Amino acid sequence: MYLNRRTFAVSVLSAALAGRAAGANDAINVAIIGAGNQGTGRLRDFLRHPDVRIAAICDVDRAHRDRAVALVESARQYKPEATGDFRRVLDKKDIDAVVVVTPDHWHAIPSVAAFKAGKDVFVEKPLSYSVAEGRAMADASSRYKRVSQMGNHIHNDLPNYRRVVELVRSGKLGRITRVQVWKTSTTQNTRPSSPPTLSDGFDYDFWLGPAPKRPYDPLRAHMTFRHFWDYSGGTFIDFWCHISDVAFWALELKAPKTISAAGGRFFLTDSTETPDTLEAILEFPNLLYTFSYRPTPITGFEHMGNIGCLL
């Protein structure tokens, strides 16, 4: 049976209730850690499910917390606990699961701590800031026997992905030896509307967390954080898992034999750091895989949209 993102996410968290007798008071007590743009979207998804109770909202920005609390209060007529410190959430014994929708450099620490505290975890993509952090998260999930899930929502939202997988695996397309993936973006960043000075309700030091200490720049926080190496890996990291997923899924690709990449900043003049142009080549046994990120379409692909995967 096909599960969409909302049903799938909640079904994963429902494991927290496994073994309990169903009853009128049964509910999955969920805490949202990170209530920015994406976190608010996830919150809305969970609010659509009557068996989920939003018990706590955590965000280092008071404006985000207040907005999320008001959203829950409007939908459910109660106010969840609000805090700027995720450790207070993990100390609550009644929390069954947490939803980690922080910037990428903050995925690992609360996730590992949540597993250790006996919570199940739904964490946004990309899974982690680094391979080592991702391994620590996977190991902690196994060690503490907790349910975990990464939120790569296109995998579950788009039924055509599943149909592509079925078509490729049927053999009707023959032997596939080349995969071309692309993401076209004419503008990587626009300066946020936030002022160049910190607001009273934003704990920037806590937001930095494990990252190096840097002077505040509104581009560094919130929606454009991914374009700084301290916190993520740019548009490539943001979209890689979405676009590449269907090819890796259909062809059952494992680790590549070799990887090479080239790129740079040829168009942007703002304070961000990650490339605005990138070409990556991954060599698999009997298959060549290329990923292009650029401000203009690949020649011959102009009619195919700004995002795609060609097998």
C-alpha positions in Angstrom: 0.0 0.0 0.0 1.3 3.5 -0.9 1.9 5.7 2.1 2.2 9.5 1.7 4.6 11.5 3.7 2.2 12.4 6.5 0.9 8.8 7.0 4.5 7.4 6.7 6.0 9.8 9.3 3.3 9.1 11.8 3.4 5.4 11.2 7.1 5.4 12.1 6.4 7.3 15.3 3.5 5.0 16.1 6.1 2.3 17.0 6.3 4.2 20.3 2.9 2.7 21.1 3.8 -0.8 20.1 2.6 -3.4 22.6 0.2 -1.1 24.3 -3.5 -1.8 24.4 -5.5 0.7 22.3 -7.7 3.1 24.2 -9.3 6.5 24.2 -6.3 8.0 26.0 -3.6 6.5 23.7 -1.6 9.2 21.9 1.9 9.7 20.7 3.4 12.5 22.7 5.7 14.3 20.2 8.1 17.2 20.7 9.2 19.4 17.8 12.9 20.5 18.0 13.3 23.2 15.4 10.2 25.2 14.5 11.4 27.4 11.6 10.0 27.2 8.0 10.4 23.4 7.5 9.7 22.6 11.2 6.4 24.5 11.0 5.5 22.4 7.9 6.2 19.2 9.7 4.2 20.5 12.7 1.2 21.1 10.4 1.5 17.5 9.1 1.5 16.0 12.6 -1.4 18.1 13.7 -3.6 16.5 11.0 -3.4 13.2 13.0 -5.7 13.0 16.0 -3.5 10.3 17.6 -0.5 12.7 17.8 -0.3 15.1 20.7 2.2 18.0 20.4 3.6 18.0 23.9 6.5 20.5 23.4 8.0 23.0 21.0 11.7 23.8 21.1 13.5 26.5 19.1 16.3 28.9 19.9 14.3 31.7 18.2 11.4 32.9 20.4 9.5 34.1 17.3 9.5 30.6 16.0 8.4 29.1 19.3 5.6 31.6 19.7 4.3 31.0 16.2 4.4 27.2 16.6 2.7 27.3 20.0 -0.1 29.5 18.6 -0.5 27.1 15.7 -1.0 24.1 18.1 -3.3 26.2 20.4 -5.5 27.1 17.4 -5.7 23.6 16.1 -6.0 21.7 19.4 -7.1 24.2 22.1 -4.1 23.6 24.4 -0.7 25.1 24.7 2.4 22.8 24.5 5.4 23.5 26.6 7.8 25.9 24.9 11.6 26.0 25.5 14.8 27.1 23.8 16.8 24.2 25.1 16.2 20.7 23.6 17.6 19.1 26.8 14.5 20.2 28.7 12.4 18.3 26.1 14.5 15.1 26.5 14.1 15.2 30.3 10.4 14.9 30.0 9.4 11.3 30.6 6.0 11.6 28.8 7.6 12.4 25.5 7.5 9.4 23.2 9.3 10.8 20.1 11.0 13.9 18.9 11.0 15.5 15.4 14.4 17.1 14.7 14.0 19.9 12.1 17.1 22.0 13.0 19.8 23.2 10.7 22.0 20.3 9.5 24.9 20.9 12.0 22.4 20.4 14.8 20.9 17.1 13.6 23.3 14.7 15.3 23.5 16.0 18.9 19.8 16.1 19.8 19.1 12.9 17.9 21.8 10.8 19.7 20.7 12.3 23.0 17.1 11.5 22.3 17.9 7.9 21.5 19.8 7.7 24.8 16.8 9.2 26.6 14.5 6.5 25.2 12.8 8.6 22.5 12.1 7.6 18.9 13.3 10.1 16.4 12.1 11.5 13.1 15.0 13.7 11.6 14.9 15.9 8.5 17.2 15.3 5.6 20.0 15.5 5.0 20.6 13.0 7.8 23.7 14.7 9.2 26.4 17.3 8.7 29.1 14.7 8.2 29.5 10.9 7.6 30.9 10.5 11.1 27.9 12.2 12.6 25.5 10.1 10.5 27.3 6.9 11.7 27.0 8.0 15.3 23.2 8.6 14.8 22.7 5.2 13.2 24.8 3.4 15.9 22.8 5.2 18.7 19.5 4.1 17.2 20.6 0.5 17.2 22.4 0.6 20.5 19.4 2.0 22.4 16.8 0.1 20.2 14.9 3.2 19.2 12.9 3.7 16.0 14.4 6.3 13.6 13.4 7.7 10.3 14.9 10.4 7.9 12.4 12.7 6.3 13.1 12.4 2.6 9.5 13.2 1.8 9.6 13.0 -2.0 10.3 9.2 -1.6 6.9 8.9 -0.1 5.0 11.8 -1.6 5.4 11.1 -5.3 3.8 7.9 -6.5 5.5 8.4 -9.9 8.9 7.7 -8.2 7.6 4.2 -7.2 6.3 3.6 -10.8 9.7 4.6 -12.2 11.4 2.1 -9.8 9.0 -0.6 -11.0 9.6 0.2 -14.6 13.4 0.2 -14.3 13.4 -3.1 -12.3 11.1 -4.8 -14.9 13.9 -4.7 -17.4 11.8 -3.0 -20.1 14.3 -0.2 -20.4 17.2 -2.6 -21.0 20.6 -2.2 -19.4 21.1 1.3 -17.9 24.7 2.5 -18.0 24.2 6.3 -17.5 22.3 8.5 -15.0 22.1 12.3 -15.5 20.8 14.4 -12.5 20.4 18.1 -12.6 19.3 21.1 -10.5 19.0 24.5 -12.2 18.8 27.6 -10.0 19.2 31.1 -11.3 19.5 32.5 -7.8 21.0 30.7 -4.8 20.2 33.2 -2.1 18.1 36.3 -1.5 18.9 38.4 1.6 16.5 37.6 4.4 14.2 40.3 5.7 15.7 39.9 9.2 17.8 42.9 10.3 21.6 42.8 10.5 21.4 43.0 14.3 20.2 40.2 16.5 16.7 40.2 17.8 16.2 39.9 21.5 14.5 36.5 21.2 17.1 34.8 19.0 19.8 32.9 20.9 22.5 33.0 18.2 25.2 31.4 20.4 23.0 28.3 21.0 22.1 28.3 17.3 25.8 28.0 16.4 26.2 25.2 18.9 28.9 22.8 17.7 29.9 25.1 14.8 32.7 27.6 14.9 31.9 31.0 16.5 31.2 33.6 13.8 29.9 37.1 13.8 26.1 37.2 13.2 25.0 37.7 9.5 21.3 37.3 8.7 22.3 35.0 5.8 23.9 32.6 8.2 20.8 31.8 10.1 17.4 30.4 9.3 16.5 29.7 5.6 19.9 30.4 4.0 22.1 28.6 6.5 22.9 25.8 4.1 25.1 28.1 2.0 27.9 28.2 4.6 30.3 25.4 5.1 30.0 25.6 8.9 26.4 24.3 8.8 25.9 22.4 5.6 27.0 21.8 2.0 24.9 24.2 -0.1 22.2 23.5 -2.7 23.9 20.2 -3.7 23.4 18.8 -0.2 19.9 20.2 0.0 18.7 18.6 -3.2 21.0 15.6 -3.7 19.0 13.1 -1.8 15.7 14.2 -3.4 16.8 13.9 -7.0 19.2 11.0 -6.6 16.9 8.9 -4.6 14.9 7.5 -7.5 18.1 6.3 -9.3 19.7 4.8 -6.2 16.4 3.1 -5.3 15.6 1.8 -8.8 19.2 0.6 -9.6 20.0 -0.5 -6.0 23.2 1.5 -6.1 25.7 1.1 -3.3 29.0 3.0 -2.8 30.6 4.3 -6.0 34.1 3.3 -7.0 35.3 6.8 -7.6 34.0 10.4 -7.1 35.2 13.5 -8.7 33.8 17.0 -8.6 34.5 20.5 -9.8 32.8 23.8 -9.3 32.9 27.3 -7.8 31.3 30.6 -7.3 31.0 32.3 -10.6 27.8 34.4 -10.2 27.2 35.1 -6.5 28.6 38.2 -4.8 27.0 37.9 -1.3 28.6 36.6 1.9 27.7 33.0 1.3 30.4 30.4 0.7 29.1 27.2 -1.1 29.3 26.8 -4.9 26.7 28.2 -7.3 28.0 25.8 -10.0 29.0 22.2 -9.5 29.6 19.1 -11.6 30.0 15.8 -9.8 30.8 12.4 -11.5 30.3 9.2 -9.6 31.6 6.0 -11.2 29.8 2.8 -10.3 30.5 -0.7 -11.7 29.1 -0.6 -15.3 27.4 2.8 -14.7 28.4 6.5 -14.9 26.4 9.0 -12.7 26.7 12.8 -13.1 25.1 15.5 -11.1 24.9 19.1 -12.5 24.1 22.2 -10.4 24.1 25.4 -12.4 22.3 28.7 -12.9 21.3 27.8 -16.5 19.8 24.7 -18.0 22.1 22.0 -19.5 22.0 22.3 -23.3 19.3 20.0 -24.6 17.6 19.8 -21.3 15.9 23.2 -21.4 12.4 21.8 -21.8 12.7 19.3 -18.9 12.4 21.7 -16.0 14.9 22.9 -13.4 15.2 19.6 -11.5 15.3 16.0 -12.8 16.9 12.6 -13.1 17.4 11.0 -16.5 18.1 7.2 -16.7 
